């Protein structure tokens, strides 16, 4: 099948404009100089007074009494709980893969959510190593499920 154009435009829709027109009123240099002159004027040097920051009483931290590392460990535990639920579902001979798919989706969402935490932990930290292993295990399991390794 050969495709032929119906109509070709006779004139360009947007004519090319010469960048160096020689007209200083339309050039970038003129606009930049005007902006710089306005910035150095006495009116531009006045101080801006900002209103004070309002307290944030309504903001509630998810883990108010724990350190960041403890928060990360609780997040890892949540991922491991999802993986354990998935394992129990896969061990059940009456369970179908359709029933296991929501666990895979939850694992995938949790894995994507926890990936940025990995970079926030210092090298050599045990929590970083644990998080890395949990992320690798969940990613491998997601790939195996989606590849169809559990089809009967």
C-alpha positions as CSV (number, residue, x, y, z in Angstrom):
1,X,0.0,0.0,0.0
2,X,1.4,3.3,-1.1
3,X,0.7,6.4,0.9
4,X,0.5,9.6,-1.1
5,X,0.1,13.1,0.5
6,X,-3.2,14.7,-0.1
7,X,-1.9,18.3,-0.2
8,X,1.4,19.8,0.5
9,X,1.6,23.2,2.1
10,X,2.7,25.9,-0.4
11,X,4.0,28.2,2.3
12,X,5.6,27.2,5.6
13,X,3.2,27.6,8.5
14,X,5.8,29.4,10.7
15,X,8.2,31.4,8.6
16,X,11.8,31.3,9.8
17,X,12.9,34.4,11.6
18,X,16.4,35.6,11.4
19,X,17.9,35.5,14.9
20,X,20.3,38.3,14.2
21,X,18.0,40.9,12.9
22,X,20.3,43.7,13.7
23,X,17.4,45.5,15.5
24,X,18.5,46.0,19.2
25,X,14.9,46.5,20.3
26,X,14.0,42.9,19.5
27,X,17.2,41.2,20.5
28,X,17.7,39.1,23.6
29,X,20.7,41.3,24.6
30,X,18.4,44.3,24.8
31,X,15.9,42.5,27.0
32,X,18.6,41.2,29.2
33,X,20.2,44.6,29.6
34,X,16.9,46.2,30.5
35,X,16.2,43.5,33.1
36,X,19.7,43.9,34.6
37,X,19.3,47.7,34.7
38,X,15.9,47.3,36.4
39,X,17.4,44.9,38.9
40,X,20.2,47.3,39.9
41,X,17.8,50.2,40.4
42,X,17.2,51.4,44.0
43,X,13.5,50.3,43.9
44,X,14.7,46.7,43.1
45,X,17.1,46.7,46.1
46,X,14.4,47.2,48.7
47,X,13.9,44.4,51.3
48,X,11.0,42.2,51.1
49,X,9.2,41.5,54.4
50,X,7.7,38.0,54.7
51,X,5.0,37.0,57.0
52,X,5.9,34.6,59.8
53,X,5.6,30.9,59.2
54,X,2.4,29.5,60.7
55,X,2.8,26.5,63.0
56,X,1.7,23.1,61.6
57,X,-0.3,21.7,64.4
58,X,-2.5,19.4,62.2
59,X,0.4,17.6,60.6
60,X,0.9,14.2,62.1
61,X,4.0,12.1,61.6
62,X,3.4,8.4,60.9
63,X,6.1,7.4,63.3
64,X,6.4,10.2,65.8
65,X,8.4,8.4,68.5
66,X,10.9,6.5,66.4
67,X,14.1,7.3,64.6
68,X,14.3,7.2,60.8
69,X,16.1,3.9,60.9
70,X,13.3,2.4,63.0
71,X,10.8,3.8,60.4
72,X,12.7,2.0,57.6
73,X,12.7,-1.2,59.6
74,X,8.9,-1.0,60.1
75,X,8.5,-0.4,56.3
76,X,10.6,-3.4,55.5
77,X,8.5,-5.5,57.9
78,X,5.4,-4.3,56.0
79,X,6.9,-5.6,52.7
80,X,7.9,-8.8,54.3
81,X,4.4,-9.3,55.7
82,X,3.0,-8.9,52.1
83,X,5.6,-11.4,50.9
84,X,4.6,-13.8,53.6
85,X,0.9,-13.5,52.7
86,X,1.8,-14.2,49.1
87,X,3.9,-17.2,50.1
88,X,1.0,-18.7,52.1
89,X,-1.4,-18.1,49.2
90,X,1.0,-19.8,46.8
91,X,1.4,-22.8,49.2
92,X,-2.4,-23.4,49.2
93,X,-3.2,-26.0,46.6
94,X,-6.7,-24.7,46.2
95,X,-5.6,-21.1,45.5
96,X,-5.4,-19.9,41.9
97,X,-2.9,-17.5,40.4
98,X,-5.7,-15.1,39.9
99,X,-6.1,-15.0,43.7
100,X,-2.3,-14.4,44.1
101,X,-2.2,-11.5,41.7
102,X,-3.4,-8.9,44.3
103,X,-0.4,-9.8,46.4
104,X,1.9,-9.3,43.5
105,X,0.4,-5.8,42.9
106,X,0.8,-4.9,46.6
107,X,4.4,-6.2,46.5
108,X,5.1,-4.2,43.4
109,X,3.6,-1.0,44.8
110,X,5.5,-1.4,48.1
111,X,8.7,-2.2,46.3
112,X,8.5,1.0,44.2
113,X,7.6,3.0,47.3
114,X,10.6,1.7,49.2
115,X,13.3,2.0,46.5
116,X,14.1,5.7,47.3
117,X,14.7,4.7,51.0
118,X,17.6,2.6,49.9
119,X,19.6,5.6,48.9
120,X,18.8,7.5,52.1
121,X,20.5,4.9,54.3
122,X,24.3,5.0,54.8
123,X,26.6,2.4,53.3
124,X,27.3,-0.4,55.6
125,X,24.1,0.0,57.6
126,X,22.4,-3.2,58.4
127,X,19.0,-1.7,57.6
128,X,20.2,-0.8,54.1
129,X,21.4,-4.4,53.6
130,X,18.1,-5.8,54.8
131,X,16.1,-3.4,52.7
132,X,18.2,-4.2,49.6
133,X,17.7,-8.0,50.1
134,X,13.9,-7.5,50.6
135,X,13.7,-5.4,47.5
136,X,15.6,-7.9,45.5
137,X,13.5,-10.8,46.7
138,X,10.3,-9.1,46.0
139,X,11.4,-7.9,42.5
140,X,12.6,-11.4,41.6
141,X,9.3,-12.9,42.8
142,X,7.3,-10.3,40.8
143,X,9.3,-11.1,37.7
144,X,8.9,-14.9,38.1
145,X,5.1,-14.5,38.6
146,X,4.8,-12.2,35.5
147,X,7.0,-14.5,33.4
148,X,4.6,-17.4,34.1
149,X,6.9,-19.7,36.1
150,X,4.0,-20.7,38.3
151,X,1.6,-21.8,35.6
152,X,0.5,-25.3,36.2
